[in-house]
Amino acid sequence: MADDGTDPARGLLFPAAEKVQTPPSAYARVALNRPLRCEFTYAVPQALAGAVRPGVRVAVPFGSRRLIGVVVALEEECDLDGRRLRAVGDVLDPEPIVDAGLLELSRWFADYYACSWGQALAAVLPGSLKREGGRRRVRVVGVVEGVGEAELAEVADRYPKQHRLLRTLLEIGEPIEVRAVTRRLKISEHPCRSLERRGWVTIERVVSAPDPLLSPGPRRKKPESLTGEQEVAVGALVGRLEAAEYGTYLLQGVTGSGKTEVYLRVIERALELGRGAIVLVPEIALTPQTVSWFRSRFGEVAILHSGMTDAQRLDMWTKARSGQARVVVGARSAIFAPVPDLGVIVVDEEHEPSFKQESAPRYHARDVAVVRARSAGALCVLGSATPSLESWSNAREGRYERLALTERVSGRSMPAIEIVDMRREKPDRTGPKLFSRRLRTLLEETLERGKQAILFLNRRGFAPVLWCRECNESVRCRQCDVTLTFHRRIGRAVCHCCCEEVAPPKACPACTAPALHYLGGGSERVESALAAFLPKARLARMDSDTMLRREDYERTLEAFGKGELDVLVGTQMIAKGLDFPDVVLVGIVAADSALHLPDFRAAERTYQLLAQVSGRAGRGADEGRIVVQTSTPDHPAIQRAARNDYEGFCDQEAALRGELGYPPHARLIRVVFEDEDGARAGEAAGRCAAGLSACTQAHGGTVLGPAPAPIAMLRGRHRRHLLLKLPARGSDADAAATARGFLIRFALESPRTRVLIDVDPVSML
């Protein structure tokens, strides 16, 4: 029960019929994975005395259900009516699996990110430990032999979700975990079961297969010597490590400057001192190439990423907890790995937005890393060629220490960057050109020399807009406030928010005119145009449409590394973690595709993306060239990126944000209101804005909105949002706590309208 014996939202949780028959030995406060911001009190039976301890999992009754929770405290006395208490059912662990440090960390980020302690602990534990039993077997779905185009056609019109699922399974060509494919397609399991009843697919439980990332990969030799700048960086970090003192360092190094080798040397020293390490990388950079660098140096390494099954994650989690693997490499959630005597935390590409979780609990792994390092007396290293403005500001103001790597290990200069103004390119009959004359010339030269090229466009599909010339309307999703994207390979118009698909209409849905045109281009269109332009070139496309399995990703990269491909076309998954010495040309097809989004970080992200993609060229003996195609060539983000002038960009961008009151000069809390009734969502947003303004005004808080969210409709729910700005320093802690407390109470009192609280938001959409 809640500490006062009630559920804050609904009154009494449990019927009084279930009583504790004998006096309890103690009272346990249990955190459950529920959105209620309170812990629940249970009696500890005499039979479980000594087994119930802080950090162990317990099975407890909750209403008519049985849930798994974590004991966060034991109390000898309780001021609640003992007749209304229910008892702990079972203890699931012989000893605590969440140590005191992780309990304290989860309590902090539950408070800071305005979620329940149970939700925070759910982020700490692997999925297998959030339920009883069933740890080793997973459910997989596969297509029955002989099922194909005829069955697809049968469900194409009446059952679009079954069609989407069956087509995806046919494309994959082998069984896949049910959870993975339903999550990918944003559907429930009902289409799976419907296809099973038709006899077209089979669903069975199998023993979880090993993670492909754990298979032997290419080995990386340890350099015999370091550059002067690397020596300075390693010396500073190792000195702090040997002193067993906390410190956060911003390691700012241009692409190819050897940041990874600095991480490896520092971790080596940590292991010699008997301490462990966690390395966080963006999910898209978690490739066999990246993992092999750590495995070749340290042997047994635990890998944690979102593509693993629950059983695979549990194996890795157990190896880290037991000390069998003293180095953990993983994506966002690896920050909670139970590494004993943690000495080093590395956050590579710390500016990446993927380190922020967009569902509850909405934590930022980079910021949690800094807090965990402080509490563990460990070293935190934030690495990036283009740090976030927040980290750059912290380093400039002395809260972080800055280390710089300004030159590439090879001694070569950064590749030359050419800006091409696409407004001066003559359009084709079908619209604006995808490739400028300059990019075409360099592509031909690159292939004649037997070298490789990468073409980048951070937009998948063939055409992002189906537009009617007669009424100027575009074809939009019925459930979301976005245009449908045409995917030519599957012949469907797809919503990239909810994944719904429709056959491309032959006439405009608004005016019935047969005048729909495909506007713009995505990675699929770039690949098609390139194949027509260079028919002899060996091409591959890497985006979430073609890389259905991790094995597809690995196979394509391996072929590119062996020189079996000439040009790689892709989205952001080719922007990070790739090191191929024969790549001499990188073409950025539409540099300003994200520049005009309604987000104050749009310019910063554009600069970072240009710098990261540009860094894929010229990493070998040959000089690299970058072609940046844009319709806004004079924008500061593009101009500064072309000159590799990060400091100049930061100074200019930070000054602009200072005038407008955005980070790093302020702290933000974004609140989103979702409801099937638009008027009800708007009314809740208005009440919240008024109350929030009243309780934070004395602290210098400013409320912007409410207003329709940039995506005003998502999966059939209307969306409104507001933004609270708080001072970055001074009374910020009190102001933020006051605001979070108000928002938590408001969310509990608004059960019909979903209230999403996002502290330090990364996405404004």
Sequence and secondary structure as in RCSB ss.txt:
>XXXX:A:sequence
MADDGTDPARGLLFPAAEKVQTPPSAYARVALNRPLRCEFTYAVPQALAGAVRPGVRVAVPFGSRRLIGVVVALE
EECDLDGRRLRAVGDVLDPEPIVDAGLLELSRWFADYYACSWGQALAAVLPGSLKREGGRRRVRVVGVVEGVGEA
ELAEVADRYPKQHRLLRTLLEIGEPIEVRAVTRRLKISEHPCRSLERRGWVTIERVVSAPDPLLSPGPRRKKPES
LTGEQEVAVGALVGRLEAAEYGTYLLQGVTGSGKTEVYLRVIERALELGRGAIVLVPEIALTPQTVSWFRSRFGE
VAILHSGMTDAQRLDMWTKARSGQARVVVGARSAIFAPVPDLGVIVVDEEHEPSFKQESAPRYHARDVAVVRARS
AGALCVLGSATPSLESWSNAREGRYERLALTERVSGRSMPAIEIVDMRREKPDRTGPKLFSRRLRTLLEETLERG
KQAILFLNRRGFAPVLWCRECNESVRCRQCDVTLTFHRRIGRAVCHCCCEEVAPPKACPACTAPALHYLGGGSER
VESALAAFLPKARLARMDSDTMLRREDYERTLEAFGKGELDVLVGTQMIAKGLDFPDVVLVGIVAADSALHLPDF
RAAERTYQLLAQVSGRAGRGADEGRIVVQTSTPDHPAIQRAARNDYEGFCDQEAALRGELGYPPHARLIRVVFED
EDGARAGEAAGRCAAGLSACTQAHGGTVLGPAPAPIAMLRGRHRRHLLLKLPARGSDADAAATARGFLIRFALES
PRTRVLIDVDPVSML
>XXXX:A:secstr
  TTSSBTTTB  S TTS  SS  SEEEEEEESSS SS EEEEE GGGTTT  TT EEEEEETTEEEEEEEEEEE
S   S GGG  B  EE  SS SS HHHHHHHHHHHHHTT  HHHHHHHHS GGGGSSS  SEEEEEEE TT  HH
HHHHHTTT HHHHHHHHHHHHH S EEHHHHHHHHT  SHHHHHHHHHTSEEEEEEE    GGGS        SS
  HHHHHHHHHHHHHHHTT  EEEEEEE TTS HHHHHHHHHHHHHHTT EEEEE  GGG  HHHHHHHHHHHSS
EEEE TTS HHHHHHHHHHHHHTS  EEEESGGGGG   TTEEEEEEETTT GGGB SSSS  BHHHHHHHHHHH
HT EEEEEESS  HHHHHHHHTTSSEEEEE S TT     EEEEEEGGGS  BTTBS SS HHHHHHHHHHHHTT
 EEEEE S  SSBSEEEETTT  B B SSSSSB EEETTTTEEE TTT  EE   SS TTT  S EEEES  HHH
HHHHHHHHSTTS EEEESTTT  SHHHHHHHHHHHHTT  SEEEESGGGSSS   TTEEEEEES TTTTTTSS T
THHHHHHHHHHHHHTTSS SSS  EEEEEES TT HHHHHHHTT HHHHHHHHHHHHHHHT TTSEEEEEEEEEE
SSHHHHHHHHHHHHHHHHHHHGGGT EEEEEEEEEEEEETTEEEEEEEEEEESSSTHHHHHHHHHHHHHHHHHT 
SSSEEEEEES S   
